[in-house]
């Protein structure tokens, strides 16, 4: 099995762009950790290297915060078995 890695280009024509990462930061008000999970809370049509404001909610003090993030790269990995190559 071979594996290759590359960088995907965006803008992504994806209304519900999910990925397996989380932002976890202390609440600016009460210091309790608050998390934004990008698997549950997707980004809509994100652009590369463009500021995106995401919302974070603190359960402890019931306050909402905004944080600016930027997507700098999207890594894509593929796998294949070269012995299964077929003639067309
Ligand atoms: Zn808080």
PDB file of the backbone (N, CA, C, O) and the ligand in Angstrom, with CONECT records:
HET     ZN  A 101       1
ATOM      1  N   UNK A   1       0.851  -1.196   0.000  1.00  0.00           N
ATOM      2  CA  UNK A   1       0.000   0.000   0.000  1.00  0.00           C
ATOM      3  C   UNK A   1       0.882   1.240   0.000  1.00  0.00           C
ATOM      4  O   UNK A   1       1.845   1.343   0.760  1.00  0.00           O
ATOM      5  N   UNK A   2       0.533   2.167  -0.862  1.00  0.00           N
ATOM      6  CA  UNK A   2       1.286   3.416  -0.916  1.00  0.00           C
ATOM      7  C   UNK A   2       0.433   4.556  -0.379  1.00  0.00           C
ATOM      8  O   UNK A   2      -0.796   4.511  -0.434  1.00  0.00           O
ATOM      9  N   UNK A   3       1.095   5.564   0.133  1.00  0.00           N
ATOM     10  CA  UNK A   3       0.377   6.705   0.668  1.00  0.00           C
ATOM     11  C   UNK A   3       0.971   7.999   0.124  1.00  0.00           C
ATOM     12  O   UNK A   3       2.189   8.157   0.041  1.00  0.00           O
ATOM     13  N   UNK A   4       0.095   8.908  -0.239  1.00  0.00           N
ATOM     14  CA  UNK A   4       0.518  10.211  -0.748  1.00  0.00           C
ATOM     15  C   UNK A   4      -0.175  11.304   0.046  1.00  0.00           C
ATOM     16  O   UNK A   4      -1.304  11.136   0.508  1.00  0.00           O
ATOM     17  N   UNK A   5       0.511  12.419   0.196  1.00  0.00           N
ATOM     18  CA  UNK A   5      -0.104  13.558   0.871  1.00  0.00           C
ATOM     19  C   UNK A   5       0.002  14.789  -0.005  1.00  0.00           C
ATOM     20  O   UNK A   5       0.982  14.985  -0.723  1.00  0.00           O
ATOM     21  N   UNK A   6      -1.035  15.617   0.073  1.00  0.00           N
ATOM     22  CA  UNK A   6      -1.036  16.853  -0.690  1.00  0.00           C
ATOM     23  C   UNK A   6      -1.831  17.919   0.022  1.00  0.00           C
ATOM     24  O   UNK A   6      -2.450  17.666   1.055  1.00  0.00           O
ATOM     25  N   UNK A   7      -1.811  19.111  -0.538  1.00  0.00           N
ATOM     26  CA  UNK A   7      -2.570  20.217   0.024  1.00  0.00           C
ATOM     27  C   UNK A   7      -3.772  20.498  -0.870  1.00  0.00           C
ATOM     28  O   UNK A   7      -3.627  20.631  -2.085  1.00  0.00           O
ATOM     29  N   UNK A   8      -4.951  20.588  -0.276  1.00  0.00           N
ATOM     30  CA  UNK A   8      -6.153  20.894  -1.037  1.00  0.00           C
ATOM     31  C   UNK A   8      -6.310  22.401  -1.163  1.00  0.00           C
ATOM     32  O   UNK A   8      -5.912  23.161  -0.280  1.00  0.00           O
ATOM     33  N   UNK A   9      -6.882  22.805  -2.248  1.00  0.00           N
ATOM     34  CA  UNK A   9      -7.113  24.224  -2.463  1.00  0.00           C
ATOM     35  C   UNK A   9      -8.522  24.580  -1.986  1.00  0.00           C
ATOM     36  O   UNK A   9      -9.420  23.738  -2.002  1.00  0.00           O
ATOM     37  N   UNK A  10      -8.704  25.800  -1.571  1.00  0.00           N
ATOM     38  CA  UNK A  10     -10.020  26.302  -1.258  1.00  0.00           C
ATOM     39  C   UNK A  10     -10.153  27.683  -1.883  1.00  0.00           C
ATOM     40  O   UNK A  10      -9.110  28.274  -2.163  1.00  0.00           O
ATOM     41  N   UNK A  11     -11.298  28.246  -2.126  1.00  0.00           N
ATOM     42  CA  UNK A  11     -12.550  27.990  -1.425  1.00  0.00           C
ATOM     43  C   UNK A  11     -13.159  26.617  -1.726  1.00  0.00           C
ATOM     44  O   UNK A  11     -13.107  26.112  -2.847  1.00  0.00           O
ATOM     45  N   UNK A  12     -13.717  26.064  -0.707  1.00  0.00           N
ATOM     46  CA  UNK A  12     -14.392  24.792  -0.808  1.00  0.00           C
ATOM     47  C   UNK A  12     -15.861  25.049  -1.070  1.00  0.00           C
ATOM     48  O   UNK A  12     -16.498  25.860  -0.398  1.00  0.00           O
ATOM     49  N   UNK A  13     -16.373  24.365  -2.030  1.00  0.00           N
ATOM     50  CA  UNK A  13     -17.793  24.512  -2.329  1.00  0.00           C
ATOM     51  C   UNK A  13     -18.568  23.578  -1.396  1.00  0.00           C
ATOM     52  O   UNK A  13     -19.286  22.678  -1.830  1.00  0.00           O
ATOM     53  N   UNK A  14     -18.396  23.825  -0.129  1.00  0.00           N
ATOM     54  CA  UNK A  14     -18.960  22.939   0.874  1.00  0.00           C
ATOM     55  C   UNK A  14     -19.699  23.733   1.942  1.00  0.00           C
ATOM     56  O   UNK A  14     -19.096  24.469   2.722  1.00  0.00           O
ATOM     57  N   UNK A  15     -20.996  23.570   1.958  1.00  0.00           N
ATOM     58  CA  UNK A  15     -21.815  24.292   2.932  1.00  0.00           C
ATOM     59  C   UNK A  15     -21.503  23.844   4.359  1.00  0.00           C
ATOM     60  O   UNK A  15     -21.493  24.653   5.287  1.00  0.00           O
ATOM     61  N   UNK A  16     -21.249  22.536   4.521  1.00  0.00           N
ATOM     62  CA  UNK A  16     -20.976  22.008   5.856  1.00  0.00           C
ATOM     63  C   UNK A  16     -19.577  21.405   5.914  1.00  0.00           C
ATOM     64  O   UNK A  16     -19.410  20.188   5.840  1.00  0.00           O
ATOM     65  N   UNK A  17     -18.581  22.268   6.048  1.00  0.00           N
ATOM     66  CA  UNK A  17     -17.204  21.821   6.090  1.00  0.00           C
ATOM     67  C   UNK A  17     -16.825  21.442   7.518  1.00  0.00           C
ATOM     68  O   UNK A  17     -16.696  22.298   8.394  1.00  0.00           O
ATOM     69  N   UNK A  18     -16.647  20.121   7.732  1.00  0.00           N
ATOM     70  CA  UNK A  18     -16.304  19.605   9.063  1.00  0.00           C
ATOM     71  C   UNK A  18     -14.901  19.032   9.026  1.00  0.00           C
ATOM     72  O   UNK A  18     -14.461  18.524   7.994  1.00  0.00           O
ATOM     73  N   UNK A  19     -14.204  19.110  10.134  1.00  0.00           N
ATOM     74  CA  UNK A  19     -12.888  18.479  10.239  1.00  0.00           C
ATOM     75  C   UNK A  19     -12.619  18.136  11.701  1.00  0.00           C
ATOM     76  O   UNK A  19     -13.244  18.682  12.610  1.00  0.00           O
ATOM     77  N   UNK A  20     -11.671  17.214  11.907  1.00  0.00           N
ATOM     78  CA  UNK A  20     -11.466  16.688  13.253  1.00  0.00           C
ATOM     79  C   UNK A  20     -10.484  17.518  14.074  1.00  0.00           C
ATOM     80  O   UNK A  20      -9.369  17.084  14.364  1.00  0.00           O
ATOM     81  N   UNK A  21     -10.920  18.710  14.438  1.00  0.00           N
ATOM     82  CA  UNK A  21     -10.108  19.571  15.302  1.00  0.00           C
ATOM     83  C   UNK A  21     -11.027  20.363  16.220  1.00  0.00           C
ATOM     84  O   UNK A  21     -12.213  20.541  15.945  1.00  0.00           O
ATOM     85  N   UNK A  22     -10.445  20.831  17.314  1.00  0.00           N
ATOM     86  CA  UNK A  22     -11.201  21.615  18.288  1.00  0.00           C
ATOM     87  C   UNK A  22     -10.382  22.816  18.711  1.00  0.00           C
ATOM     88  O   UNK A  22      -9.158  22.735  18.825  1.00  0.00           O
ATOM     89  N   UNK A  23     -11.057  23.928  18.942  1.00  0.00           N
ATOM     90  CA  UNK A  23     -10.414  25.069  19.584  1.00  0.00           C
ATOM     91  C   UNK A  23     -10.840  25.007  21.049  1.00  0.00           C
ATOM     92  O   UNK A  23     -12.031  25.000  21.357  1.00  0.00           O
ATOM     93  N   UNK A  24      -9.857  24.964  21.945  1.00  0.00           N
ATOM     94  CA  UNK A  24     -10.160  24.974  23.382  1.00  0.00           C
ATOM     95  C   UNK A  24      -9.358  26.093  24.030  1.00  0.00           C
ATOM     96  O   UNK A  24      -8.127  26.093  23.996  1.00  0.00           O
ATOM     97  N   UNK A  25     -10.077  27.050  24.624  1.00  0.00           N
ATOM     98  CA  UNK A  25      -9.440  28.210  25.245  1.00  0.00           C
ATOM     99  C   UNK A  25     -10.152  28.541  26.550  1.00  0.00           C
ATOM    100  O   UNK A  25     -11.334  28.237  26.708  1.00  0.00           O
ATOM    101  N   UNK A  26      -9.432  29.168  27.492  1.00  0.00           N
ATOM    102  CA  UNK A  26     -10.122  29.588  28.711  1.00  0.00           C
ATOM    103  C   UNK A  26     -11.098  30.733  28.435  1.00  0.00           C
ATOM    104  O   UNK A  26     -10.803  31.638  27.654  1.00  0.00           O
ATOM    105  N   UNK A  27     -12.238  30.682  29.071  1.00  0.00           N
ATOM    106  CA  UNK A  27     -13.242  31.746  28.941  1.00  0.00           C
ATOM    107  C   UNK A  27     -12.618  33.064  29.398  1.00  0.00           C
ATOM    108  O   UNK A  27     -12.029  33.114  30.478  1.00  0.00           O
ATOM    109  N   UNK A  28     -12.733  34.145  28.595  1.00  0.00           N
ATOM    110  CA  UNK A  28     -12.145  35.427  28.997  1.00  0.00           C
ATOM    111  C   UNK A  28     -12.757  35.982  30.289  1.00  0.00           C
ATOM    112  O   UNK A  28     -12.154  36.822  30.957  1.00  0.00           O
ATOM    113  N   UNK A  29     -13.941  35.513  30.627  1.00  0.00           N
ATOM    114  CA  UNK A  29     -14.640  36.025  31.804  1.00  0.00           C
ATOM    115  C   UNK A  29     -14.369  35.204  33.069  1.00  0.00           C
ATOM    116  O   UNK A  29     -13.966  35.754  34.094  1.00  0.00           O
ATOM    117  N   UNK A  30     -14.595  33.881  32.992  1.00  0.00           N
ATOM    118  CA  UNK A  30     -14.468  33.053  34.210  1.00  0.00           C
ATOM    119  C   UNK A  30     -13.304  32.055  34.173  1.00  0.00           C
ATOM    120  O   UNK A  30     -13.076  31.342  35.150  1.00  0.00           O
ATOM    121  N   UNK A  31     -12.577  31.998  33.072  1.00  0.00           N
ATOM    122  CA  UNK A  31     -11.398  31.127  32.892  1.00  0.00           C
ATOM    123  C   UNK A  31     -11.702  29.631  32.748  1.00  0.00           C
ATOM    124  O   UNK A  31     -10.783  28.824  32.609  1.00  0.00           O
ATOM    125  N   UNK A  32     -12.973  29.265  32.781  1.00  0.00           N
ATOM    126  CA  UNK A  32     -13.365  27.878  32.528  1.00  0.00           C
ATOM    127  C   UNK A  32     -13.049  27.564  31.064  1.00  0.00           C
ATOM    128  O   UNK A  32     -13.228  28.426  30.203  1.00  0.00           O
ATOM    129  N   UNK A  33     -12.586  26.355  30.767  1.00  0.00           N
ATOM    130  CA  UNK A  33     -12.262  26.021  29.380  1.00  0.00           C
ATOM    131  C   UNK A  33     -13.519  25.923  28.520  1.00  0.00           C
ATOM    132  O   UNK A  33     -14.493  25.272  28.900  1.00  0.00           O
ATOM    133  N   UNK A  34     -13.489  26.568  27.372  1.00  0.00           N
ATOM    134  CA  UNK A  34     -14.595  26.455  26.419  1.00  0.00           C
ATOM    135  C   UNK A  34     -14.064  25.910  25.098  1.00  0.00           C
ATOM    136  O   UNK A  34     -12.940  26.201  24.689  1.00  0.00           O
ATOM    137  N   UNK A  35     -14.889  25.126  24.457  1.00  0.00           N
ATOM    138  CA  UNK A  35     -14.457  24.385  23.272  1.00  0.00           C
ATOM    139  C   UNK A  35     -15.388  24.602  22.099  1.00  0.00           C
ATOM    140  O   UNK A  35     -16.606  24.702  22.245  1.00  0.00           O
ATOM    141  N   UNK A  36     -14.781  24.672  20.944  1.00  0.00           N
ATOM    142  CA  UNK A  36     -15.538  24.673  19.694  1.00  0.00           C
ATOM    143  C   UNK A  36     -15.024  23.477  18.894  1.00  0.00           C
ATOM    144  O   UNK A  36     -13.855  23.427  18.512  1.00  0.00           O
ATOM    145  N   UNK A  37     -15.910  22.524  18.648  1.00  0.00           N
ATOM    146  CA  UNK A  37     -15.563  21.298  17.937  1.00  0.00           C
ATOM    147  C   UNK A  37     -16.021  21.438  16.489  1.00  0.00           C
ATOM    148  O   UNK A  37     -17.214  21.576  16.216  1.00  0.00           O
ATOM    149  N   UNK A  38     -15.066  21.401  15.567  1.00  0.00           N
ATOM    150  CA  UNK A  38     -15.403  21.618  14.153  1.00  0.00           C
ATOM    151  C   UNK A  38     -16.053  20.403  13.493  1.00  0.00           C
ATOM    152  O   UNK A  38     -16.431  20.445  12.322  1.00  0.00           O
ATOM    153  N   UNK A  39     -16.174  19.330  14.257  1.00  0.00           N
ATOM    154  CA  UNK A  39     -16.899  18.180  13.734  1.00  0.00           C
ATOM    155  C   UNK A  39     -18.404  18.380  13.968  1.00  0.00           C
ATOM    156  O   UNK A  39     -19.235  17.975  13.155  1.00  0.00           O
ATOM    157  N   UNK A  40     -18.724  19.010  15.090  1.00  0.00           N
ATOM    158  CA  UNK A  40     -20.139  19.307  15.405  1.00  0.00           C
ATOM    159  C   UNK A  40     -20.563  20.642  14.796  1.00  0.00           C
ATOM    160  O   UNK A  40     -21.653  20.771  14.240  1.00  0.00           O
ATOM    161  N   UNK A  41     -19.683  21.622  14.913  1.00  0.00           N
ATOM    162  CA  UNK A  41     -19.999  22.971  14.439  1.00  0.00           C
ATOM    163  C   UNK A  41     -19.182  23.282  13.197  1.00  0.00           C
ATOM    164  O   UNK A  41     -18.055  23.773  13.269  1.00  0.00           O
ATOM    165  N   UNK A  42     -19.780  22.982  12.068  1.00  0.00           N
ATOM    166  CA  UNK A  42     -19.085  23.126  10.787  1.00  0.00           C
ATOM    167  C   UNK A  42     -18.894  24.586  10.368  1.00  0.00           C
ATOM    168  O   UNK A  42     -19.518  25.495  10.913  1.00  0.00           O
ATOM    169  N   UNK A  43     -18.026  24.779   9.398  1.00  0.00           N
ATOM    170  CA  UNK A  43     -17.835  26.083   8.777  1.00  0.00           C
ATOM    171  C   UNK A  43     -18.533  26.043   7.421  1.00  0.00           C
ATOM    172  O   UNK A  43     -18.494  25.021   6.736  1.00  0.00           O
ATOM    173  N   UNK A  44     -19.161  27.131   7.034  1.00  0.00           N
ATOM    174  CA  UNK A  44     -19.851  27.192   5.751  1.00  0.00           C
ATOM    175  C   UNK A  44     -19.008  27.907   4.707  1.00  0.00           C
ATOM    176  O   UNK A  44     -18.611  29.056   4.895  1.00  0.00           O
ATOM    177  N   UNK A  45     -18.743  27.230   3.624  1.00  0.00           N
ATOM    178  CA  UNK A  45     -17.982  27.781   2.498  1.00  0.00           C
ATOM    179  C   UNK A  45     -16.738  28.562   2.947  1.00  0.00           C
ATOM    180  O   UNK A  45     -16.599  29.742   2.623  1.00  0.00           O
ATOM    181  N   UNK A  46     -15.848  27.918   3.679  1.00  0.00           N
ATOM    182  CA  UNK A  46     -14.676  28.664   4.167  1.00  0.00           C
ATOM    183  C   UNK A  46     -13.676  28.990   3.057  1.00  0.00           C
ATOM    184  O   UNK A  46     -13.510  28.220   2.112  1.00  0.00           O
ATOM    185  N   UNK A  47     -13.031  30.110   3.182  1.00  0.00           N
ATOM    186  CA  UNK A  47     -11.967  30.525   2.263  1.00  0.00           C
ATOM    187  C   UNK A  47     -10.626  30.390   2.970  1.00  0.00           C
ATOM    188  O   UNK A  47     -10.516  30.562   4.184  1.00  0.00           O
ATOM    189  N   UNK A  48      -9.616  30.079   2.173  1.00  0.00           N
ATOM    190  CA  UNK A  48      -8.267  29.952   2.711  1.00  0.00           C
ATOM    191  C   UNK A  48      -7.682  31.336   3.014  1.00  0.00           C
ATOM    192  O   UNK A  48      -7.914  32.295   2.278  1.00  0.00           O
ATOM    193  N   UNK A  49      -6.935  31.420   4.089  1.00  0.00           N
ATOM    194  CA  UNK A  49      -6.254  32.650   4.498  1.00  0.00           C
ATOM    195  C   UNK A  49      -7.173  33.866   4.615  1.00  0.00           C
ATOM    196  O   UNK A  49      -6.750  35.004   4.407  1.00  0.00           O
ATOM    197  N   UNK A  50      -8.415  33.607   4.945  1.00  0.00           N
ATOM    198  CA  UNK A  50      -9.401  34.671   5.125  1.00  0.00           C
ATOM    199  C   UNK A  50      -9.932  34.577   6.558  1.00  0.00           C
ATOM    200  O   UNK A  50     -10.309  33.494   7.006  1.00  0.00           O
ATOM    201  N   UNK A  51      -9.964  35.689   7.273  1.00  0.00           N
ATOM    202  CA  UNK A  51     -10.459  35.625   8.646  1.00  0.00           C
ATOM    203  C   UNK A  51     -11.905  35.114   8.722  1.00  0.00           C
ATOM    204  O   UNK A  51     -12.778  35.549   7.970  1.00  0.00           O
ATOM    205  N   UNK A  52     -12.121  34.197   9.635  1.00  0.00           N
ATOM    206  CA  UNK A  52     -13.458  33.634   9.866  1.00  0.00           C
ATOM    207  C   UNK A  52     -13.759  33.815  11.348  1.00  0.00           C
ATOM    208  O   UNK A  52     -12.970  33.407  12.200  1.00  0.00           O
ATOM    209  N   UNK A  53     -14.878  34.416  11.650  1.00  0.00           N
ATOM    210  CA  UNK A  53     -15.257  34.573  13.053  1.00  0.00           C
ATOM    211  C   UNK A  53     -16.093  33.384  13.500  1.00  0.00           C
ATOM    212  O   UNK A  53     -17.131  33.077  12.915  1.00  0.00           O
ATOM    213  N   UNK A  54     -15.617  32.722  14.548  1.00  0.00           N
ATOM    214  CA  UNK A  54     -16.369  31.599  15.100  1.00  0.00           C
ATOM    215  C   UNK A  54     -16.900  31.984  16.472  1.00  0.00           C
ATOM    216  O   UNK A  54     -16.313  32.806  17.176  1.00  0.00           O
ATOM    217  N   UNK A  55     -18.007  31.382  16.832  1.00  0.00           N
ATOM    218  CA  UNK A  55     -18.603  31.648  18.132  1.00  0.00           C
ATOM    219  C   UNK A  55     -18.218  30.586  19.141  1.00  0.00           C
ATOM    220  O   UNK A  55     -18.144  29.402  18.813  1.00  0.00           O
ATOM    221  N   UNK A  56     -17.975  31.011  20.360  1.00  0.00           N
ATOM    222  CA  UNK A  56     -17.686  30.101  21.476  1.00  0.00           C
ATOM    223  C   UNK A  56     -18.630  30.476  22.613  1.00  0.00           C
ATOM    224  O   UNK A  56     -18.805  31.653  22.928  1.00  0.00           O
ATOM    225  N   UNK A  57     -19.226  29.479  23.213  1.00  0.00           N
ATOM    226  CA  UNK A  57     -20.170  29.731  24.295  1.00  0.00           C
ATOM    227  C   UNK A  57     -19.674  29.126  25.588  1.00  0.00           C
ATOM    228  O   UNK A  57     -19.299  27.954  25.634  1.00  0.00           O
ATOM    229  N   UNK A  58     -19.675  29.929  26.641  1.00  0.00           N
ATOM    230  CA  UNK A  58     -19.285  29.429  27.961  1.00  0.00           C
ATOM    231  C   UNK A  58     -20.535  29.010  28.727  1.00  0.00           C
ATOM    232  O   UNK A  58     -21.414  29.817  29.033  1.00  0.00           O
ATOM    233  N   UNK A  59     -20.574  27.726  29.019  1.00  0.00           N
ATOM    234  CA  UNK A  59     -21.692  27.152  29.746  1.00  0.00           C
ATOM    235  C   UNK A  59     -21.737  27.690  31.186  1.00  0.00           C
ATOM    236  O   UNK A  59     -22.803  27.914  31.759  1.00  0.00           O
ATOM    237  N   UNK A  60     -20.545  27.885  31.738  1.00  0.00           N
ATOM    238  CA  UNK A  60     -20.400  28.293  33.132  1.00  0.00           C
ATOM    239  C   UNK A  60     -21.016  29.671  33.417  1.00  0.00           C
ATOM    240  O   UNK A  60     -21.792  29.836  34.359  1.00  0.00           O
ATOM    241  N   UNK A  61     -20.655  30.648  32.589  1.00  0.00           N
ATOM    242  CA  UNK A  61     -21.182  32.007  32.851  1.00  0.00           C
ATOM    243  C   UNK A  61     -22.199  32.450  31.805  1.00  0.00           C
ATOM    244  O   UNK A  61     -22.619  33.607  31.794  1.00  0.00           O
ATOM    245  N   UNK A  62     -22.593  31.527  30.926  1.00  0.00           N
ATOM    246  CA  UNK A  62     -23.611  31.789  29.908  1.00  0.00           C
ATOM    247  C   UNK A  62     -23.305  33.040  29.073  1.00  0.00           C
ATOM    248  O   UNK A  62     -24.160  33.904  28.878  1.00  0.00           O
ATOM    249  N   UNK A  63     -22.069  33.107  28.592  1.00  0.00           N
ATOM    250  CA  UNK A  63     -21.680  34.233  27.741  1.00  0.00           C
ATOM    251  C   UNK A  63     -21.168  33.705  26.407  1.00  0.00           C
ATOM    252  O   UNK A  63     -20.610  32.611  26.322  1.00  0.00           O
ATOM    253  N   UNK A  64     -21.370  34.500  25.384  1.00  0.00           N
ATOM    254  CA  UNK A  64     -20.886  34.129  24.054  1.00  0.00           C
ATOM    255  C   UNK A  64     -19.684  34.975  23.684  1.00  0.00           C
ATOM    256  O   UNK A  64     -19.614  36.162  24.004  1.00  0.00           O
ATOM    257  N   UNK A  65     -18.740  34.344  23.003  1.00  0.00           N
ATOM    258  CA  UNK A  65     -17.536  35.046  22.579  1.00  0.00           C
ATOM    259  C   UNK A  65     -17.298  34.772  21.103  1.00  0.00           C
ATOM    260  O   UNK A  65     -17.813  33.811  20.531  1.00  0.00           O
ATOM    261  N   UNK A  66     -16.509  35.640  20.515  1.00  0.00           N
ATOM    262  CA  UNK A  66     -16.173  35.495  19.110  1.00  0.00           C
ATOM    263  C   UNK A  66     -14.661  35.407  18.987  1.00  0.00           C
ATOM    264  O   UNK A  66     -13.928  36.144  19.646  1.00  0.00           O
ATOM    265  N   UNK A  67     -14.203  34.500  18.138  1.00  0.00           N
ATOM    266  CA  UNK A  67     -12.772  34.333  17.922  1.00  0.00           C
ATOM    267  C   UNK A  67     -12.494  34.276  16.426  1.00  0.00           C
ATOM    268  O   UNK A  67     -13.181  33.580  15.677  1.00  0.00           O
ATOM    269  N   UNK A  68     -11.479  35.020  16.005  1.00  0.00           N
ATOM    270  CA  UNK A  68     -11.110  35.026  14.595  1.00  0.00           C
ATOM    271  C   UNK A  68     -10.114  33.913  14.313  1.00  0.00           C
ATOM    272  O   UNK A  68      -9.067  33.824  14.954  1.00  0.00           O
ATOM    273  N   UNK A  69     -10.448  33.071  13.351  1.00  0.00           N
ATOM    274  CA  UNK A  69      -9.534  31.992  12.939  1.00  0.00           C
ATOM    275  C   UNK A  69      -9.243  32.144  11.449  1.00  0.00           C
ATOM    276  O   UNK A  69      -9.907  32.907  10.747  1.00  0.00           O
ATOM    277  N   UNK A  70      -8.256  31.415  10.988  1.00  0.00           N
ATOM    278  CA  UNK A  70      -7.904  31.421   9.569  1.00  0.00           C
ATOM    279  C   UNK A  70      -7.496  30.011   9.176  1.00  0.00           C
ATOM    280  O   UNK A  70      -6.706  29.386   9.883  1.00  0.00           O
ATOM    281  N   UNK A  71      -8.004  29.501   8.084  1.00  0.00           N
ATOM    282  CA  UNK A  71      -7.558  28.202   7.572  1.00  0.00           C
ATOM    283  C   UNK A  71      -6.316  28.470   6.731  1.00  0.00           C
ATOM    284  O   UNK A  71      -6.366  29.230   5.764  1.00  0.00           O
ATOM    285  N   UNK A  72      -5.210  27.849   7.100  1.00  0.00           N
ATOM    286  CA  UNK A  72      -3.965  28.094   6.377  1.00  0.00           C
ATOM    287  C   UNK A  72      -3.618  26.965   5.410  1.00  0.00           C
ATOM    288  O   UNK A  72      -2.914  27.182   4.424  1.00  0.00           O
ATOM    289  N   UNK A  73      -4.119  25.743   5.697  1.00  0.00           N
ATOM    290  CA  UNK A  73      -3.904  24.645   4.751  1.00  0.00           C
ATOM    291  C   UNK A  73      -4.881  23.512   5.040  1.00  0.00           C
ATOM    292  O   UNK A  73      -5.395  23.386   6.152  1.00  0.00           O
ATOM    293  N   UNK A  74      -5.127  22.696   4.028  1.00  0.00           N
ATOM    294  CA  UNK A  74      -5.939  21.495   4.178  1.00  0.00           C
ATOM    295  C   UNK A  74      -5.136  20.346   3.606  1.00  0.00           C
ATOM    296  O   UNK A  74      -4.817  20.323   2.417  1.00  0.00           O
ATOM    297  N   UNK A  75      -4.814  19.397   4.462  1.00  0.00           N
ATOM    298  CA  UNK A  75      -4.011  18.268   4.024  1.00  0.00           C
ATOM    299  C   UNK A  75      -4.921  17.130   3.564  1.00  0.00           C
ATOM    300  O   UNK A  75      -5.915  16.815   4.219  1.00  0.00           O
ATOM    301  N   UNK A  76      -4.574  16.524   2.442  1.00  0.00           N
ATOM    302  CA  UNK A  76      -5.321  15.388   1.913  1.00  0.00           C
ATOM    303  C   UNK A  76      -4.366  14.204   1.806  1.00  0.00           C
ATOM    304  O   UNK A  76      -3.263  14.345   1.278  1.00  0.00           O
ATOM    305  N   UNK A  77      -4.778  13.046   2.299  1.00  0.00           N
ATOM    306  CA  UNK A  77      -3.974  11.835   2.185  1.00  0.00           C
ATOM    307  C   UNK A  77      -4.739  10.801   1.383  1.00  0.00           C
ATOM    308  O   UNK A  77      -5.938  10.619   1.588  1.00  0.00           O
ATOM    309  N   UNK A  78      -4.069  10.133   0.483  1.00  0.00           N
ATOM    310  CA  UNK A  78      -4.716   9.056  -0.268  1.00  0.00           C
ATOM    311  C   UNK A  78      -3.889   7.781  -0.124  1.00  0.00           C
ATOM    312  O   UNK A  78      -2.688   7.823   0.145  1.00  0.00           O
ATOM    313  N   UNK A  79      -4.559   6.656  -0.309  1.00  0.00           N
ATOM    314  CA  UNK A  79      -3.913   5.345  -0.244  1.00  0.00           C
ATOM    315  C   UNK A  79      -4.283   4.564  -1.476  1.00  0.00           C
ATOM    316  O   UNK A  79      -5.392   4.702  -1.992  1.00  0.00           O
ATOM    317  N   UNK A  80      -3.362   3.738  -1.959  1.00  0.00           N
ATOM    318  CA  UNK A  80      -3.702   2.850  -3.064  1.00  0.00           C
ATOM    319  C   UNK A  80      -2.783   1.648  -3.081  1.00  0.00           C
ATOM    320  O   UNK A  80      -1.681   1.663  -2.532  1.00  0.00           O
ATOM    321  N   UNK A  81      -3.278   0.599  -3.735  1.00  0.00           N
ATOM    322  CA  UNK A  81      -2.520  -0.624  -3.900  1.00  0.00           C
ATOM    323  C   UNK A  81      -2.202  -0.750  -5.390  1.00  0.00           C
ATOM    324  O   UNK A  81      -3.082  -1.086  -6.183  1.00  0.00           O
ATOM    325  N   UNK A  82      -0.966  -0.487  -5.774  1.00  0.00           N
ATOM    326  CA  UNK A  82      -0.568  -0.454  -7.187  1.00  0.00           C
ATOM    327  C   UNK A  82      -0.728  -1.813  -7.875  1.00  0.00           C
ATOM    328  O   UNK A  82      -0.845  -1.871  -9.100  1.00  0.00           O
ATOM    329  N   UNK A  83      -0.735  -2.899  -7.108  1.00  0.00           N
ATOM    330  CA  UNK A  83      -0.882  -4.228  -7.717  1.00  0.00           C
ATOM    331  C   UNK A  83      -2.303  -4.466  -8.228  1.00  0.00           C
ATOM    332  O   UNK A  83      -2.549  -5.435  -8.946  1.00  0.00           O
ATOM    333  N   UNK A  84      -3.249  -3.578  -7.857  1.00  0.00           N
ATOM    334  CA  UNK A  84      -4.641  -3.720  -8.312  1.00  0.00           C
ATOM    335  C   UNK A  84      -4.959  -2.844  -9.525  1.00  0.00           C
ATOM    336  O   UNK A  84      -6.127  -2.638  -9.855  1.00  0.00           O
ATOM    337  N   UNK A  85      -3.929  -2.332 -10.181  1.00  0.00           N
ATOM    338  CA  UNK A  85      -4.144  -1.507 -11.362  1.00  0.00           C
ATOM    339  C   UNK A  85      -4.664  -2.377 -12.492  1.00  0.00           C
ATOM    340  O   UNK A  85      -4.112  -3.443 -12.765  1.00  0.00           O
ATOM    341  N   UNK A  86      -5.750  -1.915 -13.166  1.00  0.00           N
ATOM    342  CA  UNK A  86      -6.387  -2.707 -14.234  1.00  0.00           C
ATOM    343  C   UNK A  86      -6.309  -1.990 -15.568  1.00  0.00           C
ATOM    344  O   UNK A  86      -6.315  -0.761 -15.638  1.00  0.00           O
ATOM    345  N   UNK A  87      -6.237  -2.779 -16.614  1.00  0.00           N
ATOM    346  CA  UNK A  87      -6.270  -2.210 -17.950  1.00  0.00           C
ATOM    347  C   UNK A  87      -7.722  -1.894 -18.321  1.00  0.00           C
ATOM    348  O   UNK A  87      -8.633  -2.657 -18.000  1.00  0.00           O
ATOM    349  N   UNK A  88      -7.925  -0.760 -18.999  1.00  0.00           N
ATOM    350  CA  UNK A  88      -9.286  -0.380 -19.415  1.00  0.00           C
ATOM    351  C   UNK A  88      -9.501  -0.661 -20.890  1.00  0.00           C
ATOM    352  O   UNK A  88     -10.585  -0.405 -21.416  1.00  0.00           O
TER     353      UNK A  88
HETATM  354 ZN    ZN A 101     -17.151  31.776  31.435  1.00  0.00          ZN
END
